[in-house]
Amino acid sequence: MKLYADTPSRRVAQLLADLLTVAWIAGWVLLGRFVHEMVSALAVPGEKMDDAGTSLSAKMLEAAGKVDDLPLVKDGIAVPFEGAAKAADQLRAAGEAQVEAVSSIALGLAIAVVVVPVLMWLMVYVPLRWRFIRNATSTQRFLEAGTGTDLVALRAMSTQPLHKLVKISDDPVRAWREGDVDVVTRLAALELKSVGLSAKRLARPSVK
């Protein structure tokens, strides 16, 4: 698989683009982590409510049990303590709900901060990189087989702009059909340059 171009300038540009892509993703991940931590800090009051409610409920229930065990004390004296324990349970539940809500919001915001910009960039960058890899790899395989020069030249006539073809020959199709070695080689070199491969890979084209 051909990942990078043969030409130094294009290869350097591709390497830089790949590094910038990694840096872009890493930067947004760090920012998403920061956002998550900042929003999660809002859950501290809820955590304190949860702790306070749990502690108060336990103490009220403990007090209710001790009161019920006292001699000469009328039945029902522990009811207020049990009521206070229920109120403390509600406080604990409210604290838990707040913590869960803040956690969900923090996670959602963190994911949005990371996914949206990263996905937008990858939707543009990945197809471009994949197109280069696919074209360069397929072209390289033809050349390595030793029979690809004519085929690459033919592809040049179907993919390259006319103003570039005219610089090589006024009638490149006829020249290709007649097996003009110079024209075929120049056409193949033009196509190789467009896909990022070196013209040094060219074998001598077959003579028709």
BAPA-381482 format. One line per 3 residues: for each residue x, y, z of N, C-alpha, C. Coordinates in steps of 0.001 Angstrom, whole numbers, plus 500000, padded with zeros to 6 digits. Atoms other than C-alpha are relative to their C-alpha. Layout:
REM residues N
X/Y/Z/X/Y/Z/X/Y/Z; ...
//
This chain:
REM residues 208
500849/498801/500000/500000/500000/500000/500881/501245/500000; 499219/498770/500136/501377/503368/498961/499350/501098/500833; 500577/499013/499092/500781/505801/501816/500444/501422/499697
499461/498655/500224/502987/508720/500759/500603/500104/498602; 499510/499741/501345/504087/510301/497511/501512/499820/499904; 498556/500080/500244/507512/509810/495928/500627/501389/499990
499444/498657/500109/507958/513517/495291/500162/500615/501383; 499713/499512/498642/509598/515151/498340/499022/501053/500505; 500876/498919/499536/507411/518261/498471/498612/499478/500371
501330/500537/499717/504154/516328/498279/500037/499052/501198; 499876/500913/498867/505395/513702/500724/500065/500770/501312; 499905/499167/498798/506323/516386/503259/498640/500606/500336
501333/499422/499771/502932/518035/502782/499043/498961/500587; 500865/501060/499471/501186/514715/503400/500347/499662/501442; 499574/500275/498624/503243/514027/506513/499519/501094/500949
500450/498884/499168/502476/517488/507856/498484/499949/500202; 501454/500081/499893/498786/517030/507101/499584/498886/500968; 500309/501096/499077/498755/513694/508930/500298/500406/501447
499642/499559/498649/500555/515193/511924/499014/501042/500525; 500980/498991/499602/498189/518162/511973/498652/499360/500326; 501246/500706/499713/495248/515765/511853/500048/499359/501376
499841/500608/498675/496585/513865/514865/499949/501076/501083; 499999/498908/499022/497235/517157/516666/498596/500592/500161; 501376/499480/499972/493738/518392/515755/499112/499118/500877
500814/500931/499217/492124/515269/517203/500395/500053/501471; 499530/499974/498616/494311/515318/520312/499586/501289/500705; 500381/498717/499410/493582/519009/520880/498535/500036/500407
501428/500009/499672/489820/518537/520740/499680/499001/501101; 500205/500951/498906/490043/515479/522985/500360/500636/501339; 499601/499313/498771/491925/517529/525577/498978/501069/500386
501013/498986/499711/489395/520340/525249/498718/499346/500517; 501185/500709/499526/486543/517856/525632/500169/499512/501434; 499730/500432/498623/488183/516475/528757/499903/501171/500967
500054/498801/499158/488538/519999/530140/498545/500415/500233; 501416/499644/499871/484865/520750/529433/499294/499038/500949; 500614/501007/499127/483859/517509/531126/500336/500270/501461
499592/499724/498625/485862/518380/534232/499333/501264/500537; 500603/498750/499555/484488/521927/534366/498517/499820/500312; 501433/500204/499770/480861/520853/534034/499781/499047/501168
500147/500965/498906/481345/517928/536411/500160/500661/501359; 499814/499290/498729/482434/520414/539072/498663/500521/500543; 501318/499527/499564/478805/521591/539154/499245/498946/500800
500661/501074/499263/477898/518242/540678/500387/499976/501476; 499528/500005/498609/479727/519031/543934/498873/500305/500997; 501112/499766/499058/476644/520605/545639/499073/498792/500118
500839/501192/499953/474611/517548/544682/500642/498883/500807; 499294/501022/499225/477258/515249/546127/499929/500309/501493; 500090/499614/498591/477211/517223/549356/498586/499759/500534
501377/500274/499592/473399/517008/549475/499802/498499/500222; 500111/501455/499876/473651/513266/548927/500648/499516/501295; 499292/500406/498778/476215/512843/551709/499251/500457/501253
500699/499459/498832/474303/515111/554093/498699/499248/500245; 501258/500725/499861/470986/513353/553422/500217/498597/500528; 499702/501359/499538/472526/509912/553893/500382/499994/501474
499555/499929/498601/474226/510921/557146/498849/500347/500941; 501102/499566/499154/471156/512707/558537/498951/498898/500144; 500975/501082/499943/468838/509816/557650/500458/498902/500962
499471/501051/499127/471101/507317/559383/499916/500417/501466; 500027/499524/498614/471312/509467/562516/498572/500065/500539; 501392/499930/499553/467540/510048/562673/499428/498610/500280
500472/501358/499781/466815/506343/562308/500633/499393/501252; 499329/500483/498792/469385/505583/564986/499364/500606/501244; 500640/499340/498859/467804/508149/567290/498610/499428/500248
501332/500579/499853/464326/506728/566613/500061/498641/500676; 499853/501309/499384/465518/503267/567572/500328/500092/501476; 499634/499848/498595/467041/504465/570811/498816/500504/500831
501158/499473/499275/463925/506415/571770/498982/498899/500255; 500967/501096/499843/461725/503364/571179/500435/499032/501093; 499486/500933/499009/463966/501362/573504/499970/500563/501427
500004/499411/498658/463660/503811/576394/498773/499518/500796; 501139/500393/499167/461478/502607/579301/499141/501208/500361; 500945/498977/499550/458419/504589/580388/499766/501093/498959
500220/499019/501082/458253/506355/576990/498820/499531/499174; 501199/500350/500740/454962/506432/575161/500340/499573/498570; 499835/500413/501388/454629/504680/571808/499753/501196/499071
500168/498938/500990/454931/506990/568831/500946/501155/500193; 499062/498899/499777/457613/509225/570315/501077/500060/498914; 498947/500047/501024/459944/508072/567532/499516/500479/498635
500549/499608/501309/457593/509210/564759/500670/501245/499416; 499337/498817/500569/459144/512683/564398/501399/499696/499449; 498657/500360/500478/462581/511137/564079/499919/499235/498676
500177/500744/501245/461348/508749/561402/499592/500933/498863; 500374/498999/501009/459734/511677/559584/501209/500795/499529; 498776/499275/500375/463028/513546/559704/500895/499130/499134
499189/500914/500809/464754/510438/558314/499478/499956/498564; 500580/500005/501345/462314/510378/555371/500333/501291/499247; 499637/498721/500633/462961/514067/554711/501465/499980/499567
498579/500109/500346/466690/513322/554772/500188/499111/498772; 499933/500866/501180/466120/510514/552251/499635/500762/498736; 500373/499182/501150/464398/512980/549959/501128/500945/499600
498843/499135/500277/467371/515311/550291/501091/499204/499295; 498996/500856/500632/469680/512437/549421/499613/499688/498553; 500463/500304/501355/467558/511510/546406/500154/501203/499070
499835/498786/500808/467590/515111/545199/501460/500205/499637; 498572/499874/500274/471356/515173/545519/500463/499015/498946; 499645/501009/500995/471696/511936/543555/499508/500397/498611
500564/499592/501292/469415/513248/540826/500817/501133/499385; 499205/498890/500512/471464/516428/540528/501343/499507/499476; 498705/500536/500433/474718/514473/540301/499854/499266/498673
500221/500738/501243/473294/512189/537607/499735/500939/498833; 500309/499051/501068/471939/515120/535617/501255/500729/499537; 498762/499289/500359/475223/517016/535761/500959/499066/499271
499103/500958/500655/477160/513858/534823/499586/499766/498549; 500495/500204/501364/474944/513300/531781/500296/501203/499114; 499731/498774/500763/475291/516926/530679/501489/500124/499703
498540/499900/500182/479066/516859/531199/500469/499043/498921; 499596/500984/501007/479436/513682/529135/499515/500405/498618; 500544/499593/501288/477154/514950/526380/500755/501173/499384
499259/498842/500501/478963/518284/526083/501412/499605/499572; 498637/500428/500331/482382/516600/526106/500017/499258/498665; 500068/500747/501259/481356/514222/523323/499733/500939/498825
500317/499055/501072/479864/517061/521276/501213/500846/499632; 498816/499167/500242/482990/519191/521687/501037/499240/499191; 498989/500798/500697/485175/516332/520415/499490/499535/498635
500481/500691/501205/482998/514612/517817/499724/500956/498843; 500424/499113/501100/481642/517568/515833/501187/500518/499176; 498898/499500/500831/484922/519262/514774/500878/498903/499423
499165/501097/500500/486850/515997/514472/499326/499309/498828; 500722/500676/501078/484169/514356/512355/499932/500859/498748; 500055/499106/501156/483833/517411/510115/501321/499980/499237
498682/500011/500657/487576/517399/509440/500253/498656/499323; 499741/501320/500551/487802/513629/508907/499144/499722/498768; 500855/500192/501170/484889/513713/506461/500597/500632/498751
499325/499357/501130/486997/516000/504268/501352/499343/499742; 498610/500436/500141/490487/514661/504933/500131/498533/499604; 499861/501435/500254/489988/510887/504928/499712/499636/498541
500219/500341/501413/488398/510686/501440/501152/500455/499091; 498883/499526/500808/491250/512787/500007/501213/499084/500140; 498844/500886/499770/493917/510612/501614/499747/498631/499387
500303/501317/500530/492124/507432/500638/500068/499993/498476; 499931/499931/501455/491828/508579/497012/501448/499957/499523; 498589/500055/500372/495568/509215/496874/500549/498590/500172
499470/501340/499724/496382/505851/498481/499510/499000/498951; 500563/500930/500981/494056/503996/496114/500626/500184/498628; 499437/499738/501323/495333/505696/492955/501483/499678/499937
498560/500235/499998/499001/505569/493913/500314/498518/500100; 499751/501427/499827/498817/501942/495011/499706/499217/498722; 500355/500722/501228/497039/500720/491873/500986/500310/498885
499038/499624/501038/499384/502673/489605/501344/499344/500248; 498720/500620/499650/502444/501368/491443/500008/498513/499656; 500076/501430/500310/501257/497771/491012/500149/499745/498510
499851/500147/501442/500923/498215/487247/501453/500193/499577; 498621/499719/500371/504399/499696/487037/500931/498886/500448; 499147/501080/499496/505940/496961/489177/499854/498740/499151
500201/501147/500885/504436/494395/486803/500749/500166/498676; 499209/499752/501200/506462/496030/484003/499185/500236/498746; 500847/499823/501191/503489/496496/481682/499079/501205/500142
500944/498946/499674/501931/499640/483089/500196/501321/499299; 499735/498686/500579/503508/502471/481118/498938/500408/498984; 501031/499690/500998/501083/502279/478203/498662/500290/500659
501280/499831/499324/498133/501927/480557/499946/501321/500764; 499942/498731/499269/499242/504873/482692/499881/501174/499035; 500104/498948/501021/499666/506967/479548/498556/500124/499514
501397/499970/500425/496155/505987/478468/499126/500675/501055; 500782/499364/498949/494769/507010/481832/500254/501506/500046; 499691/498570/500023/496550/510355/481528/499098/500725/499006
500832/499352/501017/494550/511088/478386/498543/500119/500434; 501390/499932/499541/491292/510484/480246/499835/500807/501282; 500103/499293/498721/492128/512273/483494/500654/501371/500015
499264/498744/499952/494525/515099/482714/499309/501075/499172; 500633/498905/500759/493318/518536/481548/500628/500156/498616; 499560/499901/501388/493575/519262/477854/501221/500908/499825
498884/499067/500209/495973/522195/478226/501341/499350/500351; 498759/500712/499694/498537/519830/479748/500317/498961/498926; 499789/500991/501049/498022/517161/477091/500537/500638/498724
499565/499307/501219/498485/519681/474289/501475/500350/500057; 498574/499685/499848/501907/520596/475696/500873/498804/499646; 499241/501208/500308/502966/517004/475121/499877/499640/498523
500223/500331/501414/501394/516412/471700/498702/500637/499538; 501225/499440/500564/498877/518032/469395/498923/498921/499852; 500944/501112/500130/497271/514604/468979/500529/498822/500824
499440/501054/499143/498221/512447/471978/499375/498628/499773; 500649/501291/500228/495665/509746/471123/500656/499272/498837; 499357/500626/501161/497175/509092/467698/501426/499586/500335
498623/500339/499623/500666/509217/469141/500032/498747/500875; 500058/501196/499144/499660/506648/471765/499711/498757/499169; 500340/501130/500853/498100/504392/469116/501174/499557/499138
498858/500309/500862/501181/504616/466943/501221/499561/500793; 498889/500459/499164/503422/503755/469893/501157/500977/500062; 498948/498981/499882/505327/507049/470003/500575/499931/501419
499382/500247/498688/507740/506210/472816/500124/501276/500812; 499793/498742/499279/508505/509820/473720/498683/500535/500554; 501299/499482/499567/504834/510874/473882/499410/499115/501097
500547/500919/499002/503765/507752/475770/500710/500169/501334; 499229/499836/498769/506558/508230/478287/499637/501302/500707; 500351/498708/499404/505714/511897/478804/498578/499989/500561
501377/500123/499478/502010/511109/479196/499987/499215/501309; 499938/500810/498785/502787/508421/481748/500635/500788/501140; 499336/499196/498967/505136/510771/483603/499049/501054/500554
500980/499003/499559/502389/513412/483708/498989/499379/500969; 500966/500677/499130/499933/510923/485224/500646/499595/501327; 499304/500382/498771/502508/509665/487710/500168/501194/500927
499828/498794/499187/503189/513194/488883/498696/500370/500698; 501289/499623/499423/499474/513767/489466/499608/499091/501160; 500328/500927/498906/499229/510678/491699/501115/499918/501030
498952/499932/498996/502468/511455/493536/501105/498985/499855; 498935/500979/500226/504773/508850/491978/501098/500600/499135; 498860/499493/500751/508185/509416/490490/500029/499408/498603
499887/500476/501376/508734/509167/486743/501121/498981/499857; 498920/500985/500046/511818/507059/487522/499458/498579/500053; 500605/501333/499935/509434/504149/488052/499617/499472/498613
500462/500395/501329/508605/504082/484341/500936/499002/499339; 499258/500907/500868/509657/501145/482216/499818/500491/498564; 500120/499577/501404/510192/501595/478538/498695/499465/499428
501281/500466/500528/506760/501478/476902/500153/499060/498832; 499961/500942/501110/505983/498720/474464/499760/500710/498678; 500163/499386/501313/506199/499580/470752/498909/499224/499270
501145/500639/500633/502978/498869/468887/500323/499746/498549
//
